[in-house]
Amino acid sequence: MNLTGNFSCAAAMLLIVAACASAPPAPERPAFTVKESAFSTTNTSGIAASPVTMTWWKTFDDPLLDQLVTTALAENKDLAVAAANIETARAALARQTLQRSFSTDSAASAELGRAARDGANTELSGSGQIGASWEFDAAGGISAAIDGAVFEVEQLSEIRRDVAVTVAAETALAYVDYRGNQVRLRVAQSNAELQGESLELLNVLFENGRATRLDVERAEAQYRTTLASLPLLEIAIRSAGIRLAALTGRTDFSASETLLQQPDMQVVIPSPPESLGVGTPQDLIRRRPDIRAAEADIARRLALGEVERARLFPTLMFNADLLSLFTEDNASIDSFGFGIGPAIRWEGPDLRRVRGDIEIADAQTRAAFANYERTIVDALQEIEIALLSYGQEQKRRPDLEAAADSAARALDLARLRFDEGLDDFLDVIDAQRTLLDAQDRLESNRLATTRQAVATYRALGGIWDAEVFAPATPESE
């Protein structure tokens, strides 16, 4: 019997049939353009089209902020989870790469038994088998699967960078909130002290007949209202300290503010640099980790689609097997056998399920296209709003400073007129309330401006390159 000839004929017929199983084309990426010009708010004061500073937190010139962000990038638990996910993907890639090499399997068994007849002896028999196989990647399915695993590692690496951007920004925001509310608390305490002194003076004047009970009650109400605002600011300060502890990977929240209470540390709100470098929309697309992750996901989906298309065609395997069957009476060389030769496996001729899987993969690829475009649109929207908010907060500053100065002068005049008997104490109370409101608005504006600067850097997606991110992560790219 001509086994080789029969096998060749069968293989040829199978390949002819398989040739009819043409693979549908992969989805094409739709046209999507982003303007080449600068952001619409780039010409705003304090905003420039210069390159983005990757270690943007250093531009606030606050050593403690720098220390906190560095600690967070090294100790944050979300980053630890992201790093572990990358390790898992790399292990999966190494496992997938092994598909290019040969695989082996082996089996062995032994049996002690006796036939069911009179006078039969007990016999020991056994068998052993070892085999090896290698798949010829004719349709490119193995290579496509490896590419998919490579792009998954890339996608998860970008996701980790995105987590790092978020962690750095959230740490900076928590620190800014801590300092900002400390300043606001100091303003409120100063005004409360001033109002308390005025209330004491007013009580003395009331006892001497120079003030009315109405004046005393109004002053008392304002003083108590200011005192009631202090615990709210203390809550905000304490909450920001707890957030910083969690972001830096600490669990001792009761001692979380120790780092923030360093001696000779000035309680001031960190100021952003005079000019924020924001780059261009094209720079943003190349830099933001979530956009880069979405692009890597497209490449991964396309590779997985090629894996499904490869199933339309036969798989060519080369096998080699060594078999041994032995008993107590027969353990010679004649008990060994072997086999070697090619084998073809195909999921056809009914390929409806395979084509269904291809349609699923293509639909997921189109979803990845849409997600990529949506991510870009969301990023551009986020940065435009952040830049607009930052510019408008800066625009408010001169008026708020002028208002605070005027409120301080108005209070001095109200006191003078009251001392001279020209006005009653209601004008002093109103001037004190106006001063507190003006000073709080000014400090709140400083706080909001710095927060918007951090939000802008966050939207710009800094610390994406390996050189900056590597020192603060378990493993460099």
Phi and psi in degrees as a GROMACS rama.xvg file:
@    title "Ramachandran Plot"
@    xaxis  label "Phi"
@    yaxis  label "Psi"
@TYPE xy
-89.305  86.4053  ASN-2
-67.2604  -36.37  LEU-3
-64.057  -43.2102  THR-4
-64.276  -43.3005  GLY-5
-62.2255  -42.1832  ASN-6
-63.6686  -41.2841  PHE-7
-63.0397  -41.0237  SER-8
-64.4885  -43.7451  CYS-9
-64.2088  -41.5006  ALA-10
-64.895  -39.8386  ALA-11
-64.4368  -43.1963  ALA-12
-62.6376  -40.4447  MET-13
-65.4628  -40.4958  LEU-14
-67.2131  -36.3348  LEU-15
-63.2604  -44.162  ILE-16
-65.1636  -41.597  VAL-17
-65.1551  -28.5076  ALA-18
-63.6778  -24.854  ALA-19
-73.459  -14.5708  CYS-20
-89.0154  66.4073  ALA-21
-68.4607  140.705  SER-22
-84.6063  136.195  ALA-23
-67.9454  151.732  PRO-24
-67.0875  150.902  PRO-25
-72.4046  153.623  ALA-26
-60.1867  142.366  PRO-27
-96.7916  141.027  GLU-28
-68.123  127.636  ARG-29
-69.4628  157.227  PRO-30
-69.0309  130.148  ALA-31
-148.15  115.892  PHE-32
-115.915  150.691  THR-33
-124.866  137.498  VAL-34
-59.0223  144.8  LYS-35
-82.9392  -19.4875  GLU-36
-72.66  177.882  SER-37
-75.3782  171.704  ALA-38
-62.7422  154.949  PHE-39
-65.9106  -21.2962  SER-40
-106.852  14.8402  THR-41
-64.2799  -31.5864  THR-42
-79.5759  0.282542  ASN-43
-68.0312  149.716  THR-44
-59.296  131.753  SER-45
88.194  2.69037  GLY-46
-127.976  131.476  ILE-47
-135.263  159.657  ALA-48
-86.3286  15.4598  ALA-49
-69.7152  163.211  SER-50
-59.3929  152.069  PRO-51
-76.9088  138.119  VAL-52
-82.0052  120.248  THR-53
-66.5782  -45.5787  MET-54
-91.0119  63.8258  THR-55
-63.4178  -28.1177  TRP-56
-64.6872  -21.9597  TRP-57
-71.0006  -21.4144  LYS-58
-73.0005  -11.8749  THR-59
-81.8263  -6.34052  PHE-60
54.7411  47.2518  ASP-61
-128.879  104.286  ASP-62
-56.8367  -36.9698  PRO-63
-68.5507  -38.7127  LEU-64
-61.5769  -43.7303  LEU-65
-59.2469  -43.5572  ASP-66
-64.8652  -41.5819  GLN-67
-66.4372  -43.5525  LEU-68
-64.9774  -41.7766  VAL-69
-61.2894  -42.5894  THR-70
-64.3285  -42.5012  THR-71
-62.2115  -42.0166  ALA-72
-66.9961  -22.1853  LEU-73
-92.2433  -30.445  ALA-74
-116.649  -9.34242  GLU-75
-62.3526  137.265  ASN-76
-76.1501  -30.1336  LYS-77
-63.7809  -37.9696  ASP-78
-67.5442  -34.4686  LEU-79
-64.2027  -40.2413  ALA-80
-64.5484  -44.4281  VAL-81
-61.5086  -40.1461  ALA-82
-65.4431  -38.5199  ALA-83
-66.0234  -36.0169  ALA-84
-64.1226  -36.6575  ASN-85
-66.2521  -41.6698  ILE-86
-60.473  -40.1211  GLU-87
-62.1433  -44.5343  THR-88
-65.1488  -37.7445  ALA-89
-66.5151  -37.8674  ARG-90
-65.2929  -39.31  ALA-91
-64.7196  -36.9403  ALA-92
-63.9943  -44.662  LEU-93
-60.9949  -39.7045  ALA-94
-65.2204  -40.9034  ARG-95
-68.3266  -34.5075  GLN-96
-63.2945  -28.3615  THR-97
-64.1394  -15.7736  LEU-98
-64.6757  -18.0093  GLN-99
-78.6067  -18.4854  ARG-100
-97.86  175.895  SER-101
-77.8945  157.134  PHE-102
-119.988  153.884  SER-103
-128.229  157.887  THR-104
-149.946  154.996  ASP-105
-148.221  156.791  SER-106
-152.927  148.654  ALA-107
-147.74  146.528  ALA-108
-149.108  155.212  SER-109
-140.807  148.107  ALA-110
-146.236  132.568  GLU-111
-112.387  121.422  LEU-112
-156.4  171.711  GLY-113
-139.967  138.698  ARG-114
-68.5869  153.048  ALA-115
-86.4497  69.0653  ALA-116
-153.038  160.914  ARG-117
-65.7158  134.594  ASP-118
79.4454  5.48568  GLY-119
-71.036  141.325  ALA-120
-90.8737  156.358  ASN-121
-79.4052  130.741  THR-122
-125.176  147.781  GLU-123
-107.728  127.493  LEU-124
-135.433  161.016  SER-125
-162.232  170.229  GLY-126
-148.02  154.386  SER-127
-146.606  145.474  GLY-128
-145.675  138.753  GLN-129
-136.997  135.214  ILE-130
-139.15  160.2  GLY-131
-140.379  146.688  ALA-132
-144.593  154.452  SER-133
-144.17  133.442  TRP-134
-100.277  127.412  GLU-135
-82.1452  119.895  PHE-136
-81.5131  66.7299  ASP-137
-68.7481  -40.5955  ALA-138
-91.6295  -2.25114  ALA-139
80.7061  13.6949  GLY-140
-66.1107  -39.8092  GLY-141
-67.4638  -45.5029  ILE-142
-61.1321  -39.9004  SER-143
-65.5767  -39.6727  ALA-144
-64.7288  -38.7286  ALA-145
-65.5294  -42.1011  ILE-146
-59.9618  -41.3695  ASP-147
-60.5317  -40.4573  GLY-148
-67.116  -37.1913  ALA-149
-62.575  -45.9865  VAL-150
-68.7736  -27.2214  PHE-151
-67.584  -41.1153  GLU-152
-60.3897  -43.514  VAL-153
-63.1334  -42.7415  GLU-154
-62.1915  -45.1326  GLN-155
-67.9028  -31.1857  LEU-156
-64.7461  -41.328  SER-157
-68.908  -34.5392  GLU-158
-63.9526  -39.608  ILE-159
-63.2237  -39.7739  ARG-160
-63.0991  -38.6058  ARG-161
-64.4425  -39.9648  ASP-162
-62.2613  -39.3785  VAL-163
-63.6049  -40.8267  ALA-164
-59.9804  -44.6712  VAL-165
-64.5954  -44.2132  THR-166
-62.3727  -45.3352  VAL-167
-61.7617  -43.796  ALA-168
-67.3397  -43.9203  ALA-169
-64.8555  -36.2087  GLU-170
-64.5567  -44.9291  THR-171
-63.6421  -41.0212  ALA-172
-64.9059  -41.7018  LEU-173
-63.4284  -41.4427  ALA-174
-66.5556  -41.9541  TYR-175
-63.5166  -41.2266  VAL-176
-61.6824  -40.8207  ASP-177
-60.6666  -51.5301  TYR-178
-68.2872  -41.5378  ARG-179
-62.3941  -42.5842  GLY-180
-74.1372  -26.254  ASN-181
-63.0464  -43.4838  GLN-182
-65.3012  -43.5803  VAL-183
-63.2556  -37.16  ARG-184
-64.7697  -41.22  LEU-185
-61.9846  -41.3771  ARG-186
-62.7712  -45.3846  VAL-187
-65.6004  -40.4321  ALA-188
-64.8622  -40.6349  GLN-189
-62.5418  -42.7498  SER-190
-69.235  -36.6315  ASN-191
-64.1458  -39.3041  ALA-192
-63.957  -42.3328  GLU-193
-64.034  -42.8252  LEU-194
-67.5471  -34.8294  GLN-195
-65.0801  -40.9871  GLY-196
-64.8324  -39.8431  GLU-197
-65.2626  -38.0444  SER-198
-64.7913  -41.4648  LEU-199
-62.6597  -43.4656  GLU-200
-62.6515  -40.4073  LEU-201
-66.3653  -35.8856  LEU-202
-63.892  -39.9782  ASN-203
-63.8061  -43.8644  VAL-204
-64.3272  -36.6335  LEU-205
-64.4275  -41.0218  PHE-206
-65.0024  -27.7773  GLU-207
-93.3808  4.14292  ASN-208
81.234  12.9898  GLY-209
-99.3117  -1.16658  ARG-210
-140.323  158.53  ALA-211
-99.6983  162.334  THR-212
-61.6632  -33.9985  ARG-213
-60.3926  -42.3967  LEU-214
-61.9623  -41.56  ASP-215
-64.1643  -45.1468  VAL-216
-66.0815  -39.4219  GLU-217
-64.3715  -43.0744  ARG-218
-64.9502  -39.8376  ALA-219
-62.4471  -43.3077  GLU-220
-62.5626  -44.0807  ALA-221
-66.8302  -41.3983  GLN-222
-61.9858  -44.8342  TYR-223
-67.8563  -35.8052  ARG-224
-63.4264  -40.9127  THR-225
-65.422  -42.3738  THR-226
-60.9777  -37.4352  LEU-227
-67.3246  -21.9321  ALA-228
-79.4733  -18.7919  SER-229
-64.3543  -45.2807  LEU-230
-60.2304  -32.5017  PRO-231
-64.9147  -40.6202  LEU-232
-68.9732  -35.47  LEU-233
-65.7939  -37.0022  GLU-234
-61.9299  -44.4521  ILE-235
-62.2916  -39.4605  ALA-236
-65.1422  -47.779  ILE-237
-64.6056  -39.4824  ARG-238
-63.2529  -40.899  SER-239
-63.8354  -37.7162  ALA-240
-64.3025  -39.522  GLY-241
-66.4914  -40.7807  ILE-242
-60.2458  -42.1126  ARG-243
-63.2087  -39.5251  LEU-244
-62.1577  -45.556  ALA-245
-65.7302  -41.2763  ALA-246
-65.3343  -31.3678  LEU-247
-91.9334  12.1278  THR-248
78.7452  18.2966  GLY-249
-97.3515  152.087  ARG-250
-115.951  -10.2166  THR-251
-87.8342  79.6813  ASP-252
-67.3568  -26.5296  PHE-253
-65.6531  -26.2599  SER-254
-110.769  19.4151  ALA-255
-68.2421  -21.3853  SER-256
-93.6816  2.39556  GLU-257
-59.5256  -42.9713  THR-258
-65.1281  -30.7415  LEU-259
-82.8408  -13.5377  LEU-260
-106.42  51.7373  GLN-261
-76.5762  146.36  GLN-262
-64.5463  147.719  PRO-263
63.0855  17.8808  ASP-264
-85.9466  121.192  MET-265
-75.0384  133.87  GLN-266
-86.7909  91.2862  VAL-267
-135.884  155.065  VAL-268
-81.661  125.282  ILE-269
-55.9112  137.367  PRO-270
-101.546  135.751  SER-271
-70.1308  163.991  PRO-272
-63.6757  163.712  PRO-273
-61.8613  -30.9872  GLU-274
-138.01  128.849  SER-275
-92.9127  122.813  LEU-276
-83.6331  119.872  GLY-277
-114.657  -7.13142  VAL-278
68.3641  -150.439  GLY-279
-126.828  167.02  THR-280
-56.4911  -37.8738  PRO-281
-63.998  -39.8301  GLN-282
-61.2935  -40.2872  ASP-283
-60.146  -43.1859  LEU-284
-64.7511  -37.864  ILE-285
-75.9124  -19.6195  ARG-286
-103.532  -39.6344  ARG-287
-64.7252  127.262  ARG-288
-64.179  -35.466  PRO-289
-67.7014  -33.2977  ASP-290
-70.2077  -42.1337  ILE-291
-64.2855  -36.4922  ARG-292
-66.8035  -40.2761  ALA-293
-65.3556  -35.9462  ALA-294
-68.7399  -39.7153  GLU-295
-64.4084  -34.071  ALA-296
-65.5329  -36.0869  ASP-297
-60.8728  -47.9566  ILE-298
-61.467  -38.4225  ALA-299
-65.5648  -43.2949  ARG-300
-64.9637  -39.3401  ARG-301
-62.9518  -40.447  LEU-302
-64.8138  -42.1781  ALA-303
-65.1993  -32.0296  LEU-304
-64.4843  -37.3708  GLY-305
-66.963  -32.8858  GLU-306
-60.7628  -43.9771  VAL-307
-67.3603  -38.4969  GLU-308
-65.6164  -33.0037  ARG-309
-63.9679  -22.8223  ALA-310
-69.929  -14.0383  ARG-311
-70.1327  -19.1265  LEU-312
-112.075  158.292  PHE-313
-65.1808  153.985  PRO-314
-104.766  126.155  THR-315
-101.712  120.016  LEU-316
-116.679  147.689  MET-317
-116.415  119.909  PHE-318
-116.671  149.445  ASN-319
-142.372  129.723  ALA-320
-134.105  144.049  ASP-321
-125.313  124.943  LEU-322
-124.671  141.314  LEU-323
-134.858  129.362  SER-324
-124.335  126.663  LEU-325
-143.715  156.873  PHE-326
-132.212  179.61  THR-327
-62.1412  -31.742  GLU-328
-92.5113  -10.6077  ASP-329
-139.15  94.8998  ASN-330
-133.099  32.0998  ALA-331
-88.2087  -177.262  SER-332
-63.3836  -22.1622  ILE-333
-71.0584  -13.0305  ASP-334
-83.4403  -2.11411  SER-335
-100.158  142.754  PHE-336
-138.057  165.76  GLY-337
-148.394  162.967  PHE-338
-149.493  141.446  GLY-339
-149.883  140.025  ILE-340
159.376  170.137  GLY-341
-82.4961  161.761  PRO-342
-145.694  144.279  ALA-343
-118.932  131.933  ILE-344
-124.729  137.846  ARG-345
-143.728  143.151  TRP-346
-86.6003  -2.38465  GLU-347
-87.0545  -174.496  GLY-348
-79.5516  -14.7421  PRO-349
-84.0756  101.933  ASP-350
-106.798  20.9223  LEU-351
-63.402  -39.8204  ARG-352
-66.3788  -39.689  ARG-353
-63.5589  -44.7728  VAL-354
-65.5025  -32.5406  ARG-355
-64.0638  -40.7469  GLY-356
-66.1682  -34.2553  ASP-357
-65.1406  -42.2781  ILE-358
-62.7558  -38.7077  GLU-359
-62.9972  -46.0398  ILE-360
-61.9866  -40.6381  ALA-361
-67.5611  -37.7132  ASP-362
-64.3395  -39.2135  ALA-363
-66.5614  -34.3086  GLN-364
-66.4356  -43.6412  THR-365
-62.9956  -36.1859  ARG-366
-63.7361  -37.2333  ALA-367
-65.4857  -38.1842  ALA-368
-58.1667  -48.8727  PHE-369
-63.888  -39.3526  ALA-370
-64.9663  -38.6264  ASN-371
-61.6296  -46.5558  TYR-372
-64.9774  -41.46  GLU-373
-62.9271  -39.8829  ARG-374
-62.1475  -40.0567  THR-375
-64.9963  -46.2249  ILE-376
-60.926  -45.0663  VAL-377
-62.4983  -38.8625  ASP-378
-65.8755  -44.2988  ALA-379
-64.1904  -39.9027  LEU-380
-63.3237  -43.8879  GLN-381
-61.5825  -44.2964  GLU-382
-71.7546  -36.5976  ILE-383
-64.3365  -42.9406  GLU-384
-66.2916  -41.7303  ILE-385
-62.8406  -43.4402  ALA-386
-66.4426  -40.5213  LEU-387
-62.0281  -46.6721  LEU-388
-63.9793  -40.7071  SER-389
-63.2205  -45.3087  TYR-390
-64.0742  -39.7782  GLY-391
-70.6032  -36.4429  GLN-392
-63.7336  -39.9389  GLU-393
-64.2722  -37.0174  GLN-394
-64.8785  -29.065  LYS-395
-76.739  -21.4007  ARG-396
-57.3833  -50.2416  ARG-397
-58.724  -40.6392  PRO-398
-66.7275  -39.6264  ASP-399
-67.5037  -39.1313  LEU-400
-63.584  -42.8507  GLU-401
-64.6255  -38.4093  ALA-402
-64.16  -41.5511  ALA-403
-64.9667  -41.0725  ALA-404
-63.7911  -42.4949  ASP-405
-65.78  -38.685  SER-406
-64.7292  -37.5683  ALA-407
-65.8587  -42.0527  ALA-408
-67.3606  -36.5026  ARG-409
-63.7566  -37.9849  ALA-410
-65.4282  -41.9583  LEU-411
-61.0104  -41.7561  ASP-412
-68.2247  -39.057  LEU-413
-63.8689  -39.8323  ALA-414
-65.8114  -42.9155  ARG-415
-61.4759  -44.7648  LEU-416
-67.2856  -33.9688  ARG-417
-68.5887  -42.6083  PHE-418
-61.5393  -32.2385  ASP-419
-88.221  0.411441  GLU-420
78.5637  14.568  GLY-421
-82.4952  -32.4544  LEU-422
-131.117  162.23  ASP-423
-86.915  178.733  ASP-424
-74.0666  -12.9573  PHE-425
-58.3237  -36.9548  LEU-426
-66.389  -35.1805  ASP-427
-66.4733  -44.114  VAL-428
-60.3202  -45.6242  ILE-429
-63.4921  -39.2161  ASP-430
-66.5854  -37.9163  ALA-431
-64.2937  -42.8671  GLN-432
-64.2236  -40.5025  ARG-433
-65.017  -39.7818  THR-434
-64.794  -45.4974  LEU-435
-60.4557  -43.8334  LEU-436
-64.5313  -42.5675  ASP-437
-66.4452  -42.6429  ALA-438
-66.5195  -40  GLN-439
-67.0276  -39.2912  ASP-440
-63.6043  -38.2843  ARG-441
-65.5784  -46.3941  LEU-442
-68.6644  -34.5208  GLU-443
-65.0282  -35.0684  SER-444
-67.1444  -41.424  ASN-445
-61.2764  -41.8011  ARG-446
-63.744  -46.5139  LEU-447
-64.8461  -37.1047  ALA-448
-63.1625  -44.9189  THR-449
-67.3815  -39.1035  THR-450
-61.5909  -41.3073  ARG-451
-68.1012  -32.2955  GLN-452
-64.3789  -43.1828  ALA-453
-63.7521  -43.2566  VAL-454
-61.3157  -35.1853  ALA-455
-65.5943  -46.8946  THR-456
-61.8201  -37.6459  TYR-457
-63.6295  -44.2722  ARG-458
-65.5962  -30.6911  ALA-459
-72.6074  -20.5248  LEU-460
73.0438  57.4755  GLY-461
-73.9872  -174.035  GLY-462
45.2665  44.6911  ILE-463
-93.8764  -23.5062  TRP-464
-82.8162  153.409  ASP-465
-63.6376  -35.4425  ALA-466
-63.321  -38.5817  GLU-467
-79.5838  -39.9942  VAL-468
-81.0526  -28.7593  PHE-469
-58.1533  -42.9585  ALA-470
-62.1937  -21.6005  PRO-471
-104.549  12.785  ALA-472
-127.95  159.248  THR-473
-61.9429  -27.8114  PRO-474
-149.409  130.722  GLU-475
-77.7277  156.522  SER-476
